[in-house]
């Protein structure tokens, strides 16, 4: 049972999440033989003001 946590700065639409989930599920099936029906994918949308690269906030 694979568990994948996808963290992104900002928001994704439902369509984008579905496409990303499909791609992750397909890749895990092709590469590792993992059943897409038992692959759990969690999306964490993090506000750009709460994410930094080095000293710079992504909201700047």
Secondary structure as UniProt FT lines:
FT   STRAND          3..9
FT   HELIX           14..32
FT   HELIX           36..38
FT   STRAND          40..46
FT   HELIX           48..50
FT   STRAND          52..53
FT   TURN            54..55
FT   STRAND          56..57
FT   TURN            58..59
//
